[in-house]
Amino acid sequence: MAAKSIINNGGKYAGKYVATRSFNHKAVVASGKDPGGVRQKAIDKGCKSPVVFFIPRKNAIHIY
């Protein structure tokens, strides 16, 4: 199965939290180091229920 991009310009946001309008939108409306702050920025820009997630740095190991 091929990898699917969930946002536009993902490399630009490596190591940050990003917010999109929904899971169907790829445009980032807010970004930053604090997920709560990113969520609030997105709400301030008119997103009623933004989707916030972390973009890992390239080649970084993540254990969940």
Kinemage of the C-alpha trace (Angstrom):
@kinemage 1
@onewidth
@group {chain A} dominant
@subgroup {mainchain}
@vectorlist {calphas} color= white
{ca met a 1} P 0.000 0.000 0.000
{ca ala a 2} L 1.392 3.403 -0.965
{ca ala a 3} L 1.860 6.114 1.642
{ca lys a 4} L -0.821 8.785 1.702
{ca ser a 5} L -0.064 12.419 2.434
{ca ile a 6} L -2.361 13.891 5.070
{ca ile a 7} L -1.198 17.525 4.699
{ca asn a 8} L 0.356 19.780 2.081
{ca asn a 9} L 4.068 20.678 2.535
{ca gly a 10} L 4.620 18.214 5.384
{ca gly a 11} L 8.384 18.757 5.497
{ca lys a 12} L 7.827 22.389 6.404
{ca tyr a 13} L 6.099 21.341 9.643
{ca ala a 14} L 8.490 18.605 10.851
{ca gly a 15} L 8.643 18.541 14.648
{ca lys a 16} L 5.518 20.676 15.072
{ca tyr a 17} L 1.808 20.288 15.732
{ca val a 18} L -0.499 21.293 12.902
{ca ala a 19} L -4.230 21.890 12.581
{ca thr a 20} L -6.468 21.309 9.575
{ca arg a 21} L -10.166 22.075 9.150
{ca ser a 22} L -10.999 18.346 9.007
{ca phe a 23} L -9.501 14.987 8.072
{ca asn a 24} L -10.574 15.668 4.472
{ca his a 25} L -8.642 18.953 4.172
{ca lys a 26} L -4.886 18.947 3.559
{ca ala a 27} L -4.284 22.680 4.042
{ca val a 28} L -2.697 23.603 7.373
{ca val a 29} L -4.525 26.461 9.120
{ca ala a 30} L -2.229 26.713 12.177
{ca ser a 31} L 1.048 25.248 13.441
{ca gly a 32} L 3.343 25.448 16.449
{ca lys a 33} L 5.036 23.580 19.300
{ca asp a 34} L 2.031 23.578 21.675
{ca pro a 35} L -1.029 21.515 20.625
{ca gly a 36} L -3.421 23.609 22.730
{ca gly a 37} L -2.124 26.823 21.220
{ca val a 38} L -2.377 25.400 17.704
{ca arg a 39} L -5.976 24.362 18.359
{ca gln a 40} L -6.841 27.826 19.642
{ca lys a 41} L -5.195 29.549 16.635
{ca ala a 42} L -7.290 27.368 14.312
{ca ile a 43} L -10.484 28.188 16.217
{ca asp a 44} L -9.604 31.893 16.074
{ca lys a 45} L -9.331 31.499 12.283
{ca gly a 46} L -12.887 30.138 12.113
{ca cys a 47} L -12.406 26.362 12.392
{ca lys a 48} L -15.185 24.983 14.597
{ca ser a 49} L -13.588 21.566 15.197
{ca pro a 50} L -9.962 21.580 14.013
{ca val a 51} L -7.992 18.355 13.718
{ca val a 52} L -4.620 18.702 15.496
{ca phe a 53} L -1.777 16.231 15.067
{ca phe a 54} L 2.024 16.011 15.312
{ca ile a 55} L 4.309 15.855 12.279
{ca pro a 56} L 7.413 13.835 13.225
{ca arg a 57} L 10.880 14.790 12.028
{ca lys a 58} L 12.203 12.781 9.097
{ca asn a 59} L 13.993 9.547 10.125
{ca ala a 60} L 13.014 9.995 13.794
{ca ile a 61} L 12.049 6.976 15.874
{ca his a 62} L 8.707 7.272 17.651
{ca ile a 63} L 7.467 4.827 20.249
{ca tyr a 64} L 3.767 4.926 21.081
